[in-house]
Amino acid sequence: MRSASSCLLRRSRLLIVGCGDVGQRVARLLGRRLHAGRLRVYALTSQVARREALRALGLVPLLGDLDEGASLHRLAGLAGRVLHLAPPSGEGEVDRRTQHLLQSLSRRGLPRALVYASTTGVYGDARGARFDETRPPSPRSARARRRVDAEQRVRWFGRAFGVSCTVLRVPGIYAADRAGGHPRERLLRGTPVLQAEDDVYTNHIHADDLARACLRALFLGRPQRVLHACDDTELKMGDYFDLAADLCGLPRPPRISRAEAGERLPPTLLSFMSESRRLDNSRLKRELRLRLRYPTVREGLMSCPGSS
């Protein structure tokens, strides 16, 4: 099978929207082809100060603000593939950023494929059930409802204009070299976790595996398809932090009841400790032919410096 990056050489323009940590990992996967000029990858940014850092990765920075639709006019017809990694805005029930992006892309020269990175939070609380992508979303927060709105817009765009669109539902992303991406920081703060009888299942993906999934989805993704972009791990949150503590040689976090958590922890953190689900990733591995480099968090955490 030809690799996704070799396919990209024949379709030489890619647009990355929201080129943060994962987008930059995608750029590094493309590596020498970017720096050799055999491939042109554009990165949309609203920050002038980021342009030099993006150029250093071999990317072509484009100034534009997803909150200001008029600033995106240059995106129309620019690239044959689009990787949409930008989060929705921070308020409301509608993702205006995705709305503005799709309006711009629809003006002329439609892309052949678009990949949107959503969140597994669209499912809400599944009470620990294990399920695949056929389960309907049931978002509990405005943040998750904005993600559902974005997913619906992306899939409508694909059907209306004949663009192959893939939605990747992404859980917790981790990596040692990702800001806030290693549990060690939380362990050092001594943040408690739930006692076993109150605990919830969580899902994970290493940032490098997510970047690989994004790149493959751009070329192997089936039209208007949803994929769980997660690893094979089935651990409750407290067990995950216990494992990380053991591997890092740190004390395990204290365990508290859900009632205590409601009194001691901030609402954002508490929301992540109120949803329990186990995701089937068979479609990701089968359709994208993706072999995870870090199939469980044990492998991923053991690859981090300082882990035993």
C-alpha positions as CSV (number, residue, x, y, z in Angstrom):
1,M,0.0,0.0,0.0
2,R,1.3,3.5,-0.8
3,S,1.7,5.7,2.2
4,A,-0.6,8.7,2.8
5,S,2.4,11.0,2.5
6,S,3.4,9.6,-1.0
7,C,-0.2,10.1,-2.2
8,L,0.0,13.7,-1.0
9,L,2.8,14.4,-3.5
10,R,0.4,14.0,-6.3
11,R,-2.1,16.3,-4.7
12,S,0.3,18.9,-3.7
13,R,-1.7,21.4,-1.6
14,L,-3.0,20.8,2.0
15,L,-4.6,23.4,4.3
16,I,-4.3,23.0,8.0
17,V,-6.8,25.0,10.0
18,G,-5.9,25.3,13.7
19,C,-2.2,24.4,13.4
20,G,-1.4,23.8,17.1
21,D,0.3,20.8,18.6
22,V,-1.4,18.1,16.4
23,G,-1.2,20.1,13.2
24,Q,2.6,20.6,13.8
25,R,3.0,16.9,14.3
26,V,1.3,16.3,11.0
27,A,3.8,18.7,9.4
28,R,6.7,16.8,11.0
29,L,5.3,13.6,9.6
30,L,5.5,15.1,6.1
31,G,9.1,16.0,7.0
32,R,11.6,16.4,4.1
33,R,9.0,16.7,1.4
34,L,7.9,20.0,3.0
35,H,11.4,21.4,3.2
36,A,12.3,20.2,-0.3
37,G,9.4,22.2,-1.7
38,R,7.8,19.1,-3.2
39,L,4.6,19.8,-1.2
40,R,2.9,23.0,-0.2
41,V,1.1,23.0,3.1
42,Y,-0.7,26.2,4.3
43,A,-1.5,26.9,7.9
44,L,-4.2,29.3,8.9
45,T,-3.3,31.5,11.9
46,S,-4.9,34.6,13.4
47,Q,-1.6,35.5,15.2
48,V,1.1,37.4,13.3
49,A,3.7,36.4,15.9
50,R,3.2,32.7,14.9
51,R,4.2,33.1,11.3
52,E,7.9,32.5,11.8
53,A,7.4,29.3,13.8
54,L,5.1,28.0,11.1
55,R,7.6,28.8,8.4
56,A,10.3,27.0,10.3
57,L,8.2,23.8,10.0
58,G,8.1,24.3,6.2
59,L,4.5,25.6,6.3
60,V,3.1,28.6,4.5
61,P,1.3,30.8,7.1
62,L,-2.0,32.5,6.1
63,L,-3.5,35.2,8.3
64,G,-7.2,34.8,8.9
65,D,-9.6,34.7,11.8
66,L,-12.3,32.0,11.9
67,D,-14.4,34.4,14.0
68,E,-14.3,36.8,11.1
69,G,-15.7,35.2,8.0
70,A,-14.5,38.0,5.7
71,S,-10.9,37.3,6.6
72,L,-11.0,33.8,5.1
73,H,-11.6,34.7,1.4
74,R,-8.2,33.5,0.4
75,L,-9.0,29.9,1.4
76,A,-11.4,29.4,-1.5
77,G,-9.9,27.0,-4.0
78,L,-6.6,27.1,-2.2
79,A,-6.0,23.4,-1.4
80,G,-7.3,20.0,-2.4
81,R,-7.3,18.7,1.2
82,V,-8.3,20.4,4.4
83,L,-7.5,19.4,7.9
84,H,-9.8,21.3,10.4
85,L,-8.3,21.1,13.9
86,A,-9.7,24.4,15.3
87,P,-11.9,24.3,18.3
88,P,-15.3,26.0,18.3
89,S,-15.8,29.4,19.9
90,G,-16.3,29.6,23.6
91,E,-20.1,30.4,23.7
92,G,-23.4,29.6,22.2
93,E,-24.9,26.4,20.7
94,V,-23.6,27.0,17.1
95,D,-20.0,26.7,15.9
96,R,-19.7,29.8,13.9
97,R,-16.0,29.1,13.2
98,T,-16.8,25.9,11.2
99,Q,-19.7,27.8,9.6
100,H,-17.4,30.5,8.4
101,L,-14.7,28.1,7.2
102,L,-17.2,26.0,5.1
103,Q,-18.8,29.1,3.6
104,S,-15.4,30.2,2.4
105,L,-14.4,26.8,1.0
106,S,-17.7,26.5,-0.9
107,R,-17.1,29.6,-3.0
108,R,-15.0,28.0,-5.6
109,G,-12.5,25.2,-6.3
110,L,-13.9,22.8,-3.7
111,P,-11.5,20.5,-1.8
112,R,-11.5,16.8,-2.5
113,A,-11.4,15.9,1.1
114,L,-11.9,17.5,4.5
115,V,-11.1,16.0,8.0
116,Y,-12.6,17.5,11.1
117,A,-11.3,16.7,14.6
118,S,-14.3,16.6,16.9
119,T,-14.5,15.2,20.5
120,T,-15.8,12.1,22.1
121,G,-17.6,14.4,24.5
122,V,-20.5,14.6,22.0
123,Y,-21.7,11.3,23.5
124,G,-22.2,12.7,27.0
125,D,-22.4,10.1,29.8
126,A,-22.7,6.5,28.5
127,R,-22.4,5.0,32.1
128,G,-19.4,3.0,31.1
129,A,-21.0,1.3,28.0
130,R,-18.8,0.1,25.2
131,F,-20.0,1.2,21.8
132,D,-19.0,2.1,18.2
133,E,-19.8,5.1,16.0
134,T,-23.4,4.1,15.4
135,R,-24.3,5.4,18.8
136,P,-26.1,8.8,18.5
137,P,-24.6,11.8,20.2
138,S,-26.1,13.0,23.5
139,P,-24.1,16.1,24.5
140,R,-24.5,17.4,28.0
141,S,-22.7,20.7,27.8
142,A,-22.8,23.7,25.5
143,R,-19.2,22.9,24.5
144,A,-20.2,19.5,23.3
145,R,-23.3,20.8,21.5
146,R,-21.2,23.2,19.5
147,R,-19.1,20.2,18.5
148,V,-22.2,18.3,17.3
149,D,-23.2,21.4,15.4
150,A,-19.8,21.5,13.7
151,E,-20.0,17.7,12.8
152,Q,-23.4,18.2,11.3
153,R,-22.2,21.1,9.2
154,V,-19.2,19.2,8.0
155,R,-21.2,16.2,6.9
156,W,-23.8,18.3,5.2
157,F,-21.0,20.1,3.4
158,G,-19.7,16.8,2.1
159,R,-23.1,15.6,0.9
160,A,-24.1,18.9,-0.7
161,F,-20.9,19.5,-2.6
162,G,-19.5,16.0,-3.1
163,V,-16.5,16.4,-0.8
164,S,-15.3,13.4,1.1
165,C,-15.5,14.5,4.8
166,T,-14.3,12.5,7.8
167,V,-15.2,13.3,11.4
168,L,-12.6,12.1,13.9
169,R,-14.1,11.9,17.4
170,V,-11.0,12.5,19.6
171,P,-10.7,11.7,23.4
172,G,-8.0,12.9,25.8
173,I,-4.7,13.6,23.9
174,Y,-1.5,13.0,25.7
175,A,2.3,13.1,25.0
176,A,5.3,14.1,27.0
177,D,6.2,17.0,24.7
178,R,2.6,18.3,24.6
179,A,1.7,21.3,26.8
180,G,-0.4,19.8,29.6
181,G,-0.2,16.5,27.9
182,H,1.3,14.3,30.5
183,P,-0.4,13.2,33.7
184,R,2.9,13.9,35.6
185,E,1.9,17.5,36.0
186,R,-1.4,16.7,37.6
187,L,0.2,14.0,39.9
188,L,2.7,16.6,41.1
189,R,-0.1,18.9,42.1
190,G,-1.7,16.1,44.1
191,T,-5.1,16.5,42.4
192,P,-7.4,13.7,43.7
193,V,-9.3,11.2,41.7
194,L,-12.6,9.4,42.3
195,Q,-12.8,6.4,44.5
196,A,-13.3,3.1,42.7
197,E,-17.1,2.9,43.1
198,D,-17.6,6.4,41.7
199,D,-15.0,6.3,39.0
200,V,-15.5,6.7,35.3
201,Y,-14.0,5.1,32.2
202,T,-11.9,7.5,30.1
203,N,-10.4,7.2,26.6
204,H,-7.0,8.3,25.2
205,I,-4.9,8.8,22.1
206,H,-1.2,9.6,21.9
207,A,-0.7,12.9,20.0
208,D,1.6,11.2,17.4
209,D,-1.0,8.5,16.7
210,L,-3.6,11.2,16.3
211,A,-1.5,13.0,13.8
212,R,-1.0,9.8,11.8
213,A,-4.8,9.2,11.9
214,C,-5.4,12.7,10.6
215,L,-3.1,12.2,7.6
216,R,-4.5,8.8,6.7
217,A,-8.1,10.1,7.0
218,L,-7.3,12.8,4.4
219,F,-6.7,10.0,1.8
220,L,-8.3,6.8,3.0
221,G,-11.4,8.2,4.8
222,R,-14.7,7.1,3.4
223,P,-17.2,10.0,2.5
224,Q,-19.2,11.4,5.4
225,R,-17.7,8.9,7.9
226,V,-17.3,9.2,11.7
227,L,-14.3,7.4,13.3
228,H,-13.3,7.0,16.9
229,A,-9.7,8.3,17.0
230,C,-8.7,6.5,20.3
231,D,-6.4,3.7,21.4
232,D,-7.3,0.3,22.8
233,T,-7.1,1.3,26.5
234,E,-10.1,0.5,28.8
235,L,-9.1,2.1,32.1
236,K,-11.0,4.1,34.6
237,M,-9.6,7.5,35.3
238,G,-8.2,6.7,38.7
239,D,-6.5,3.6,37.4
240,Y,-4.9,5.7,34.6
241,F,-3.4,8.1,37.1
242,D,-2.3,5.2,39.3
243,L,-0.5,3.7,36.3
244,A,1.1,7.0,35.4
245,A,2.2,7.5,39.0
246,D,3.8,4.0,39.2
247,L,5.6,4.5,35.9
248,C,6.9,8.0,37.0
249,G,7.9,6.9,40.5
250,L,5.4,9.3,42.1
251,P,2.8,8.8,44.8
252,R,-0.6,7.7,43.6
253,P,-3.2,10.4,43.8
254,P,-5.6,10.5,46.7
255,R,-9.1,9.0,46.2
256,I,-12.2,10.9,47.2
257,S,-15.9,10.4,46.8
258,R,-18.0,12.1,44.1
259,A,-19.6,14.2,46.8
260,E,-16.2,15.4,48.0
261,A,-15.1,16.1,44.3
262,G,-18.1,18.3,43.9
263,E,-16.9,20.5,46.8
264,R,-13.2,20.5,46.0
265,L,-12.7,20.4,42.2
266,P,-13.4,23.1,39.6
267,P,-16.4,22.6,37.4
268,T,-14.4,22.0,34.2
269,L,-12.5,19.1,35.8
270,L,-15.6,17.8,37.4
271,S,-17.3,17.6,34.1
272,F,-14.7,15.2,32.8
273,M,-15.2,13.1,35.9
274,S,-18.9,12.9,35.2
275,E,-18.9,11.0,31.9
276,S,-18.0,7.4,31.5
277,R,-17.7,5.5,28.2
278,R,-15.6,2.9,26.4
279,L,-15.1,3.4,22.7
280,D,-14.7,0.8,20.0
281,N,-11.9,1.8,17.6
282,S,-12.2,-1.1,15.1
283,R,-13.4,1.2,12.3
284,L,-10.3,3.5,12.7
285,K,-7.9,0.6,12.4
286,R,-9.8,-1.3,9.7
287,E,-10.8,1.6,7.3
288,L,-7.6,3.7,7.7
289,R,-5.4,0.7,8.0
290,L,-3.8,2.3,11.0
291,R,-1.6,0.4,13.3
292,L,-1.3,2.3,16.5
293,R,2.3,3.1,17.6
294,Y,1.0,3.3,21.2
295,P,-2.0,0.9,21.4
296,T,-2.5,1.5,25.1
297,V,-1.5,4.3,27.5
298,R,1.0,1.9,29.1
299,E,3.1,1.9,25.9
300,G,2.6,5.7,25.5
301,L,3.5,6.6,29.0
302,M,6.5,4.2,29.0
303,S,7.9,6.1,26.0
304,C,8.0,9.3,28.0
305,P,11.3,10.4,29.6
306,G,11.3,9.7,33.3
307,S,9.0,6.6,33.1
308,S,10.3,3.3,34.3
